[in-house]
């Protein structure tokens, strides 16, 4: 599909427009983009961006394609579209999706058996102000809550890493 100056000069723009209008009448198309669906390419029908490029750079080639596949064809057929990847095909396949109720059940089981690490990982993250308040409250009540201290230190570390 290389265009030479001879190809571009051999077909005047009015001639191309006449061919386009004949093709549109034959398929009863509303605009030029509907013609793209009747023009085969390597992997499906012609994309409308390709249509614009060929129309300006290779009008003789476009006229030839329109005549072959639409005007001279007894019954023009639409070309099946290019096969595309399914939407969401880039999703991670081995990832487990848990609902809030699932997380609550797992958290309840972890509390029942006393698995503090799982409890800490699955517990909702608290704001730093709330953690400080709870930590000070536990100190005033002479109680040691290691989970609370770990949550507080992780929150401080996260804030420090965001600032750097």
N, C-alpha and C positions, 0 to 999 in steps of 0.2 A: 504494500500500500504506500509506496513512495510516490510523491507527487512531483511531476515535472512541470516546467513553465508551460509546455505545450498542452498538457492536460488541463491546466487551470484556464488557459486562454481559449481552449477548444469549446468550452461550454460557458455560455453567458449566464449571468445570474437570472435573467428573465426566463431562459429555457429551463433552468433548474426549478424555479418557482412554478412553472407550468407543469413539470413532471410531478412535483410534490403535490400540487392541487389535484392532478389526475389520480394520484395514488390515494389521496385523502377521500376523494369522491367514491373510489372503488370500495374502500373498506368502511366508508361512512364514519371517518374519524373526526374527532373534535379539534385536535391540535396535532402539531408535528410529532410530539412525543408518542402518540399512539402508533405512528408508523414504525417506531423503533421495535415494537413487539413482533413485527413481521420480518425483520432483517436479522438473519442468523449470524452469530459470531462464533468464536472458538468454544466458548463455554456457556452459551445461552443466547438470548437476544441482545441487540445493540443497546448499550446504555445511552441515556440522553446526553451525557457529556461527550461521549464518542460521536454521537450524531452531530453536535455543534462543531467539533473539530473537523470531521470529514466534510461537513457542509461548507466550511470556509477554506480548508486546505486542499481537499480533493473532491470538488464538485462533480467531476466526470465519473469518478468511482461511485459516488452516492447515486447519481442518476442511473448508472448501470445496475446497481443493486435494487433500486426502486423498480426499474423496468422488469428485471428478472423475477423478483420475488413477489411483486404486487401487481403491476400493470399487466404484464404478459401472462401471469399465472391464471389458470382457469378459476381456481378457488383458493385465494390466498389464505394461508394458515398461520396462526400465531405460533411463535417458537416458544418452547417451554423455558421458564426462567432458569438462571444459573442456580445450582444447588448451593445453598448457604448453610453455615453452621447453625445448629439450633440455638435459640436464645438460652442463655444461662449455661452454655456448654463449658464455660471456663470456671465453673464453680468447683470447689474442692469436693471430691467424691467421698473421701473417708472421714469427713467431719460430722460429728454427732451434733444434732440440734436438740437442745433440751428446752422445754417450756418452763415457765416460772414454777408451776406446780411440781414438775419433775425435780427441779433444783431444791425446792422446799422439802420434798420427801427425802432426797439424798442428804440434805443438811440435817433433817430430823434423825435419820439413821446414824449419821456421823456423831451427833450429840449423844445418842443412846449408847453407842459403843465407846465414846470418849476420844474419838480421833480428832485431836486439836488442829492438826495441819489441814485436814480436809475442811474442817469447820472454818478455819481462817481463810482458806482459798475460796470457799463458796459463799461466805457471808457477804452481804452487800457492802460495798465500800462506803465508809462514812466520811463526812466532811471533817477537816482538821479541827475546826472549832468544836464540833460535837465530841470528837475524840479527846481533846484537851479537857473539856467539861467532865466527861465520864471518867477520865483518868484522875483528875483532881478529886472528884467525888469518891472514887474508890480508895484513894489515899486517905481522905478524911475519915472514911469508915474503917480504916486499918485493914483493908482487904488488898490482896495481891492478885491481880488479874493479868497473867502473862500474855494472853491473847490480845488484850487491850493495848498493852505496851508494845507488842509486835506490830499491831495495826498502826499505832501512832508513829513508831519509828519508820515503817514503810511509807507512810504518808509524807513524813518529813523528807525522806530520801527521794521520793518522787518529785516533790517540789524543788529540791536542790538540783536534781538532774534536768528539770525543765528550765531552770534559770541559767544553767551552763550551756 
